[in-house]
Amino acid sequence: MDYGPLLKTMRVRAGLSQDQLAEKLHRTGSCISKFESGKKVPDMNTFMAWVHATGTMEVAVAVLCGMDGISIMQQLLGMMFAFWLI
């Protein structure tokens, strides 16, 4: 699974810039960029820290249950669109 687009969607949904997320995860902005571009794959600790920092626990559950990345992103974007309509 390509985690990059999923990680970026999680960050954007949380309203965080790469630098803001990097600060929360004690990483550099370039490190966050590498994760989001697929040049690096996060280990489980980093992934869970990302989940907590972005408030996307449902994504972690979906990934652990084997849901594919496209379905997860569609749900996240659908939630963002629904929230925007309210």
N, CA, C and O atoms as a GROMACS GRO file, in nm:
protein
  344
    1MET      N    1   0.085  -0.118   0.000
    1MET     CA    2   0.000   0.000   0.000
    1MET      C    3   0.089   0.124   0.000
    1MET      O    4   0.189   0.130   0.071
    2ASP      N    5   0.052   0.222  -0.080
    2ASP     CA    6   0.124   0.348  -0.085
    2ASP      C    7   0.065   0.440   0.022
    2ASP      O    8  -0.047   0.489   0.008
    3TYR      N    9   0.141   0.462   0.128
    3TYR     CA   10   0.091   0.541   0.241
    3TYR      C   11   0.099   0.691   0.218
    3TYR      O   12   0.031   0.767   0.287
    4GLY      N   13   0.181   0.736   0.124
    4GLY     CA   14   0.204   0.878   0.105
    4GLY      C   15   0.078   0.962   0.089
    4GLY      O   16   0.056   1.055   0.167
    5PRO      N   17  -0.007   0.931  -0.010
    5PRO     CA   18  -0.130   1.010  -0.028
    5PRO      C   19  -0.223   1.004   0.093
    5PRO      O   20  -0.290   1.101   0.127
    6LEU      N   21  -0.225   0.888   0.157
    6LEU     CA   22  -0.308   0.871   0.275
    6LEU      C   23  -0.258   0.960   0.390
    6LEU      O   24  -0.338   1.027   0.456
    7LEU      N   25  -0.128   0.960   0.411
    7LEU     CA   26  -0.070   1.044   0.517
    7LEU      C   27  -0.095   1.192   0.489
    7LEU      O   28  -0.127   1.269   0.580
    8LYS      N   29  -0.082   1.231   0.364
    8LYS     CA   30  -0.107   1.372   0.328
    8LYS      C   31  -0.253   1.409   0.352
    8LYS      O   32  -0.282   1.516   0.405
    9THR      N   33  -0.344   1.320   0.312
    9THR     CA   34  -0.487   1.346   0.333
    9THR      C   35  -0.519   1.361   0.482
    9THR      O   36  -0.598   1.447   0.521
   10MET      N   37  -0.457   1.277   0.563
   10MET     CA   38  -0.478   1.286   0.708
   10MET      C   39  -0.431   1.421   0.761
   10MET      O   40  -0.499   1.485   0.841
   11ARG      N   41  -0.313   1.464   0.714
   11ARG     CA   42  -0.257   1.593   0.759
   11ARG      C   43  -0.344   1.709   0.714
   11ARG      O   44  -0.374   1.799   0.793
   12VAL      N   45  -0.385   1.707   0.589
   12VAL     CA   46  -0.467   1.816   0.534
   12VAL      C   47  -0.601   1.822   0.606
   12VAL      O   48  -0.649   1.930   0.640
   13ARG      N   49  -0.661   1.705   0.630
   13ARG     CA   50  -0.789   1.701   0.702
   13ARG      C   51  -0.777   1.763   0.841
   13ARG      O   52  -0.870   1.826   0.891
   14ALA      N   53  -0.661   1.745   0.903
   14ALA     CA   54  -0.638   1.803   1.036
   14ALA      C   55  -0.605   1.952   1.030
   14ALA      O   56  -0.596   2.017   1.133
   15GLY      N   57  -0.587   2.005   0.909
   15GLY     CA   58  -0.558   2.147   0.895
   15GLY      C   59  -0.416   2.184   0.933
   15GLY      O   60  -0.390   2.296   0.976
   16LEU      N   61  -0.324   2.090   0.919
   16LEU     CA   62  -0.185   2.114   0.956
   16LEU      C   63  -0.096   2.128   0.833
   16LEU      O   64  -0.116   2.059   0.733
   17SER      N   65   0.000   2.218   0.841
   17SER     CA   66   0.102   2.225   0.738
   17SER      C   67   0.205   2.116   0.765
   17SER      O   68   0.204   2.055   0.872
   18GLN      N   69   0.291   2.091   0.669
   18GLN     CA   70   0.396   1.992   0.691
   18GLN      C   71   0.485   2.033   0.808
   18GLN      O   72   0.524   1.949   0.889
   19ASP      N   73   0.516   2.161   0.817
   19ASP     CA   74   0.601   2.208   0.926
   19ASP      C   75   0.533   2.195   1.062
   19ASP      O   76   0.598   2.160   1.160
   20GLN      N   77   0.403   2.222   1.068
   20GLN     CA   78   0.331   2.208   1.195
   20GLN      C   79   0.329   2.062   1.240
   20GLN      O   80   0.349   2.033   1.357
   21LEU      N   81   0.304   1.972   1.145
   21LEU     CA   82   0.303   1.830   1.180
   21LEU      C   83   0.443   1.784   1.220
   21LEU      O   84   0.459   1.707   1.314
   22ALA      N   85   0.543   1.833   1.148
   22ALA     CA   86   0.681   1.796   1.180
   22ALA      C   87   0.715   1.834   1.323
   22ALA      O   88   0.780   1.758   1.394
   23GLU      N   89   0.670   1.951   1.366
   23GLU     CA   90   0.696   1.994   1.503
   23GLU      C   91   0.628   1.901   1.603
   23GLU      O   92   0.688   1.865   1.705
   24LYS      N   93   0.505   1.862   1.575
   24LYS     CA   94   0.433   1.772   1.665
   24LYS      C   95   0.499   1.634   1.674
   24LYS      O   96   0.496   1.570   1.779
   25LEU      N   97   0.558   1.590   1.563
   25LEU     CA   98   0.619   1.457   1.559
   25LEU      C   99   0.769   1.459   1.588
   25LEU      O  100   0.835   1.355   1.585
   26HIS      N  101   0.822   1.578   1.615
   26HIS     CA  102   0.965   1.594   1.640
   26HIS      C  103   1.047   1.543   1.521
   26HIS      O  104   1.145   1.470   1.536
   27ARG      N  105   1.005   1.585   1.403
   27ARG     CA  106   1.072   1.551   1.278
   27ARG      C  107   1.099   1.681   1.202
   27ARG      O  108   1.063   1.789   1.248
   28THR      N  109   1.162   1.669   1.088
   28THR     CA  110   1.183   1.786   1.003
   28THR      C  111   1.072   1.792   0.898
   28THR      O  112   1.004   1.693   0.871
   29GLY      N  113   1.056   1.909   0.840
   29GLY     CA  114   0.959   1.924   0.732
   29GLY      C  115   0.993   1.836   0.613
   29GLY      O  116   0.904   1.782   0.548
   30SER      N  117   1.122   1.820   0.585
   30SER     CA  118   1.162   1.736   0.472
   30SER      C  119   1.132   1.589   0.499
   30SER      O  120   1.103   1.513   0.407
   31CYS      N  121   1.138   1.549   0.625
   31CYS     CA  122   1.103   1.412   0.661
   31CYS      C  123   0.954   1.387   0.634
   31CYS      O  124   0.917   1.284   0.579
   32ILE      N  125   0.870   1.482   0.674
   32ILE     CA  126   0.726   1.471   0.649
   32ILE      C  127   0.701   1.465   0.499
   32ILE      O  128   0.620   1.385   0.452
   33SER      N  129   0.770   1.549   0.424
   33SER     CA  130   0.756   1.550   0.278
   33SER      C  131   0.793   1.415   0.219
   33SER      O  132   0.726   1.368   0.127
   34LYS      N  133   0.897   1.352   0.269
   34LYS     CA  134   0.939   1.221   0.218
   34LYS      C  135   0.835   1.114   0.248
   34LYS      O  136   0.810   1.027   0.165
   35PHE      N  137   0.774   1.121   0.366
   35PHE     CA  138   0.666   1.027   0.397
   35PHE      C  139   0.550   1.047   0.301
   35PHE      O  140   0.496   0.950   0.247
   36GLU      N  141   0.510   1.171   0.279
   36GLU     CA  142   0.394   1.199   0.195
   36GLU      C  143   0.419   1.171   0.047
   36GLU      O  144   0.325   1.144  -0.027
   37SER      N  145   0.544   1.178   0.004
   37SER     CA  146   0.575   1.151  -0.136
   37SER      C  147   0.606   1.003  -0.161
   37SER      O  148   0.626   0.961  -0.275
   38GLY      N  149   0.610   0.925  -0.054
   38GLY     CA  150   0.637   0.782  -0.068
   38GLY      C  151   0.783   0.746  -0.073
   38GLY      O  152   0.818   0.630  -0.098
   39LYS      N  153   0.870   0.843  -0.050
   39LYS     CA  154   1.014   0.814  -0.051
   39LYS      C  155   1.058   0.744   0.077
   39LYS      O  156   1.161   0.677   0.079
   40LYS      N  157   0.978   0.759   0.184
   40LYS     CA  158   1.002   0.689   0.311
   40LYS      C  159   0.869   0.628   0.355
   40LYS      O  160   0.762   0.684   0.330
   41VAL      N  161   0.878   0.514   0.420
   41VAL     CA  162   0.759   0.449   0.476
   41VAL      C  163   0.770   0.458   0.627
   41VAL      O  164   0.872   0.420   0.684
   42PRO      N  165   0.665   0.509   0.692
   42PRO     CA  166   0.672   0.523   0.838
   42PRO      C  167   0.669   0.389   0.910
   42PRO      O  168   0.602   0.295   0.867
   43ASP      N  169   0.743   0.381   1.019
   43ASP     CA  170   0.731   0.263   1.104
   43ASP      C  171   0.601   0.276   1.184
   43ASP      O  172   0.534   0.380   1.178
   44MET      N  173   0.566   0.173   1.256
   44MET     CA  174   0.438   0.174   1.328
   44MET      C  175   0.430   0.286   1.431
   44MET      O  176   0.325   0.348   1.444
   45ASN      N  177   0.538   0.312   1.503
   45ASN     CA  178   0.537   0.420   1.602
   45ASN      C  179   0.513   0.556   1.537
   45ASN      O  180   0.437   0.637   1.588
   46THR      N  181   0.579   0.578   1.425
   46THR     CA  182   0.561   0.705   1.353
   46THR      C  183   0.419   0.716   1.299
   46THR      O  184   0.356   0.821   1.308
   47PHE      N  185   0.369   0.606   1.242
   47PHE     CA  186   0.232   0.607   1.189
   47PHE      C  187   0.132   0.638   1.299
   47PHE      O  188   0.041   0.719   1.279
   48MET      N  189   0.147   0.576   1.414
   48MET     CA  190   0.053   0.599   1.524
   48MET      C  191   0.066   0.741   1.579
   48MET      O  192  -0.033   0.802   1.618
   49ALA      N  193   0.187   0.795   1.583
   49ALA     CA  194   0.206   0.934   1.625
   49ALA      C  195   0.137   1.027   1.526
   49ALA      O  196   0.075   1.126   1.566
   50TRP      N  197   0.147   0.996   1.397
   50TRP     CA  198   0.081   1.074   1.292
   50TRP      C  199  -0.071   1.069   1.313
   50TRP      O  200  -0.138   1.172   1.304
   51VAL      N  201  -0.122   0.950   1.340
   51VAL     CA  202  -0.266   0.932   1.364
   51VAL      C  203  -0.312   1.017   1.482
   51VAL      O  204  -0.414   1.085   1.474
   52HIS      N  205  -0.238   1.012   1.591
   52HIS     CA  206  -0.277   1.090   1.710
   52HIS      C  207  -0.266   1.239   1.685
   52HIS      O  208  -0.352   1.315   1.729
   53ALA      N  209  -0.161   1.282   1.616
   53ALA     CA  210  -0.140   1.425   1.589
   53ALA      C  211  -0.246   1.482   1.496
   53ALA      O  212  -0.279   1.601   1.503
   54THR      N  213  -0.301   1.397   1.409
   54THR     CA  214  -0.401   1.444   1.313
   54THR      C  215  -0.544   1.407   1.352
   54THR      O  216  -0.640   1.446   1.285
   55GLY      N  217  -0.558   1.332   1.462
   55GLY     CA  218  -0.692   1.295   1.508
   55GLY      C  219  -0.766   1.205   1.411
   55GLY      O  220  -0.887   1.220   1.391
   56THR      N  221  -0.695   1.111   1.352
   56THR     CA  222  -0.756   1.024   1.251
   56THR      C  223  -0.747   0.876   1.292
   56THR      O  224  -0.700   0.792   1.215
   57MET      N  225  -0.792   0.846   1.410
   57MET     CA  226  -0.787   0.709   1.460
   57MET      C  227  -0.863   0.612   1.370
   57MET      O  228  -0.824   0.496   1.358
   58GLU      N  229  -0.970   0.659   1.307
   58GLU     CA  230  -1.046   0.571   1.218
   58GLU      C  231  -0.962   0.523   1.101
   58GLU      O  232  -0.985   0.414   1.048
   59VAL      N  233  -0.864   0.602   1.060
   59VAL     CA  234  -0.774   0.561   0.952
   59VAL      C  235  -0.686   0.447   0.998
   59VAL      O  236  -0.667   0.350   0.925
   60ALA      N  237  -0.632   0.457   1.119
   60ALA     CA  238  -0.548   0.350   1.172
   60ALA      C  239  -0.627   0.220   1.180
   60ALA      O  240  -0.575   0.113   1.146
   61VAL      N  241  -0.750   0.227   1.226
   61VAL     CA  242  -0.834   0.108   1.236
   61VAL      C  243  -0.858   0.049   1.097
   61VAL      O  244  -0.850  -0.072   1.078
   62ALA      N  245  -0.888   0.136   1.001
   62ALA     CA  246  -0.914   0.088   0.864
   62ALA      C  247  -0.790   0.022   0.805
   62ALA      O  248  -0.800  -0.084   0.742
   63VAL      N  249  -0.673   0.082   0.824
   63VAL     CA  250  -0.548   0.025   0.772
   63VAL      C  251  -0.521  -0.110   0.837
   63VAL      O  252  -0.486  -0.206   0.769
   64LEU      N  253  -0.536  -0.117   0.968
   64LEU     CA  254  -0.510  -0.242   1.039
   64LEU      C  255  -0.609  -0.352   1.003
   64LEU      O  256  -0.578  -0.470   1.014
   65CYS      N  257  -0.729  -0.311   0.960
   65CYS     CA  258  -0.830  -0.409   0.918
   65CYS      C  259  -0.816  -0.447   0.771
   65CYS      O  260  -0.892  -0.529   0.720
   66GLY      N  261  -0.718  -0.387   0.703
   66GLY     CA  262  -0.692  -0.424   0.565
   66GLY      C  263  -0.766  -0.345   0.460
   66GLY      O  264  -0.766  -0.384   0.343
   67MET      N  265  -0.829  -0.237   0.496
   67MET     CA  266  -0.900  -0.154   0.400
   67MET      C  267  -0.799  -0.089   0.306
   67MET      O  268  -0.691  -0.048   0.349
   68ASP      N  269  -0.833  -0.079   0.178
   68ASP     CA  270  -0.739  -0.022   0.083
   68ASP      C  271  -0.734   0.132   0.094
   68ASP      O  272  -0.830   0.195   0.138
   69GLY      N  273  -0.622   0.187   0.055
   69GLY     CA  274  -0.597   0.331   0.068
   69GLY      C  275  -0.697   0.419  -0.005
   69GLY      O  276  -0.734   0.525   0.045
   70ILE      N  277  -0.742   0.377  -0.122
   70ILE     CA  278  -0.837   0.457  -0.201
   70ILE      C  279  -0.969   0.470  -0.125
   70ILE      O  280  -1.025   0.579  -0.118
   71SER      N  281  -1.018   0.361  -0.070
   71SER     CA  282  -1.144   0.366   0.005
   71SER      C  283  -1.132   0.455   0.128
   71SER      O  284  -1.224   0.530   0.161
   72ILE      N  285  -1.018   0.447   0.195
   72ILE     CA  286  -0.997   0.530   0.314
   72ILE      C  287  -0.996   0.676   0.274
   72ILE      O  288  -1.060   0.759   0.340
   73MET      N  289  -0.924   0.710   0.167
   73MET     CA  290  -0.916   0.850   0.123
   73MET      C  291  -1.052   0.901   0.079
   73MET      O  292  -1.086   1.016   0.105
   74GLN      N  293  -1.131   0.818   0.012
   74GLN     CA  294  -1.265   0.859  -0.029
   74GLN      C  295  -1.350   0.891   0.093
   74GLN      O  296  -1.425   0.989   0.092
   75GLN      N  297  -1.340   0.811   0.195
   75GLN     CA  298  -1.417   0.837   0.317
   75GLN      C  299  -1.370   0.964   0.385
   75GLN      O  300  -1.452   1.045   0.429
   76LEU      N  301  -1.238   0.984   0.395
   76LEU     CA  302  -1.186   1.104   0.458
   76LEU      C  303  -1.227   1.229   0.382
   76LEU      O  304  -1.271   1.327   0.442
   77LEU      N  305  -1.214   1.226   0.250
   77LEU     CA  306  -1.252   1.342   0.169
   77LEU      C  307  -1.402   1.364   0.174
   77LEU      O  308  -1.448   1.479   0.172
   78GLY      N  309  -1.479   1.256   0.180
   78GLY     CA  310  -1.624   1.270   0.193
   78GLY      C  311  -1.662   1.337   0.323
   78GLY      O  312  -1.754   1.420   0.327
   79MET      N  313  -1.592   1.302   0.432
   79MET     CA  314  -1.618   1.364   0.562
   79MET      C  315  -1.581   1.512   0.558
   79MET      O  316  -1.651   1.595   0.615
   80MET      N  317  -1.470   1.543   0.491
   80MET     CA  318  -1.428   1.683   0.481
   80MET      C  319  -1.531   1.763   0.404
   80MET      O  320  -1.564   1.875   0.443
   81PHE      N  321  -1.583   1.706   0.293
   81PHE     CA  322  -1.682   1.775   0.212
   81PHE      C  323  -1.812   1.795   0.290
   81PHE      O  324  -1.872   1.902   0.284
   82ALA      N  325  -1.855   1.691   0.362
   82ALA     CA  326  -1.977   1.701   0.443
   82ALA      C  327  -1.962   1.807   0.550
   82ALA      O  328  -2.056   1.884   0.575
   83PHE      N  329  -1.845   1.813   0.614
   83PHE     CA  330  -1.820   1.914   0.717
   83PHE      C  331  -1.824   2.053   0.656
   83PHE      O  332  -1.876   2.146   0.717
   84TRP      N  333  -1.768   2.068   0.536
   84TRP     CA  334  -1.765   2.198   0.468
   84TRP      C  335  -1.906   2.244   0.436
   84TRP      O  336  -1.934   2.364   0.441
   85LEU      N  337  -1.998   2.151   0.403
   85LEU     CA  338  -2.135   2.187   0.371
   85LEU      C  339  -2.212   2.237   0.492
   85LEU      O  340  -2.306   2.316   0.479
   86ILE      N  341  -2.172   2.191   0.610
   86ILE     CA  342  -2.243   2.230   0.732
   86ILE      C  343  -2.204   2.366   0.765
   86ILE      O  344  -2.251   2.422   0.865
   0.00000   0.00000   0.00000
